[in-house]
Amino acid sequence: GADGAADTTPYRYAVPAVIADGHRTTIVHVQNADVVCNEADVTLVGASGTTTVCAHLSLPPGESRDVDLAACAPANPVDDVGPARSAATVAGTGPLAIAVDIAGIAAGWPVLASYAAPNPAAPPAIGAGVGTTLLAALPIGRPADGQFGTDVVVQNAAADRAAHVTVRFLDRAGDPSAAGDASAEVPAGAAAVFAVPRAGAGGLASARIDSVADSDDPAAPPAAPLAAVVVHGRATAGSFASASPQDWSAADIVPAIQDPRAGTVADAIRTTRLALADVVRAKGATKDTVGRVSVIALQNRIEKPGFTDIVVYFYDGNGLLDYICQKLNERQVEYIDLSSWGYINPGFRGSTLVSAWFWEHDIFDDQGFFVANLVDLGAAYGQSGPNASDGQTWTSAVPFAKDFPLGDTTVPLCASFPDLRPAP
């Protein structure tokens, strides 16, 4: 990038979830990701769009600074800049890397929820970044006691216009849940909190978050871009509200994609391969460990009717251990809980690769001619102790570029898949 003093086009990053309530605080880690000096402003944004500049940073190449947002969040909120209702933005004169920690003590328990701010650019074909349509695989399974809650915190990443936001909760089959939709008008830079409705085990599995433009007129401003974070925790009551402190929580930025109907042939193939870096099935609780177990969520993010065949490869220190095959219809989510899955024995710790193998989500033009075959996968993985009693993590899988080779992976033999092995 250009030198910070001469660069007039800022890089703008969204920080959707901010808590500063005396028990918990939000720390924003800002790193200069450029080879020249840059400057950055960290700004707190209230629910109605009111702003407070918290810090102005001068960053040499590669260096980082930490900004504690509790230092500029008023103890007695005026207007609406206060606990659990704020968002933040980071604007820089060059590219930055942003990580966010929500940390503190609540109800006598330590709290740590971390996420990374999305890239400010429009979403590329692999589906990362800030976009107008968001799809997330949510870790919403809960014990029967009902003390666990999940919130989706959605920020309007636009600087100049409001966002018309609708959140639609889906079941594991990808169908709308009985809970219905939730909507909000979100001012520029501000965030809104949507509590995931409580449902029975496995009743809800994913959410779709849409931003709608004010007008269909091509000359009108487009729909405001969105960024979102999923916050999952155990609370005394409610969920993300400051009156119900979480004794543990986990947060993750939501991958964004463009609506497939607005896509082209060039971006019809989006995320097809993902990596899950740390998957574990412990032998059980001991005096030194609580016996953590991973849960994997797989999601077909395409709306168009059809299906995608997926292969999930498991690796340990010796290489490929096993693989499974999974067929997902449009919007469908499937969870793999290693605690009850017989293919992986207790004591396993390794990694996983997820790959789309075959898909049929065809779109046609008005004359019936074939246009494109769509594919887009999402995945996430988490860990928890027995009955999630000691806390839980939840992290989105890392997508590979479309042309990234998986190397010497085994050609899967699956009963429901087409046989793509080379002829003898």
Buried (B, 14 or more C-beta within 10 A) or exposed (E): BEEBEEBEEBBBBBBBBBBBBEBBBBBBBBBBBBEBBBBBBBBBBBBEBBBBEBBEBEBEEEEBBEBBBBEBBEEEBEEBBBBBBBBBBBBBBBBBBBBBBBBBEBBEEEBBBBBBBBBBEEBBBBBBBBBBBBBBBBBBBBEEEEEBBBBBBBBBBBEEBBBBBBBBBBBBEBEEBEBEEBBBEBBBBBBBBBBBBBBEEEBBBBBBBBBEBEEEEEEEEEBBBBBBBBBBBBBEEEBBBBEBBBBBBBBBBBBBBBEBEEBEEEBBBBBBBBBBEBBBBBEEBEEEEBBBBBBBBBBBBBBBEBBBBBBBBBBBEEEBBEBBBBBBBBBBBBBBEBBEBEEBEEEBEBBBBBBBBBBEBBBEEEEEEEEBBBBBBBBBBBBBBBEBEEBBBBBBBEBBEBEEEEEEBEEBEBEEBEEEEEEE
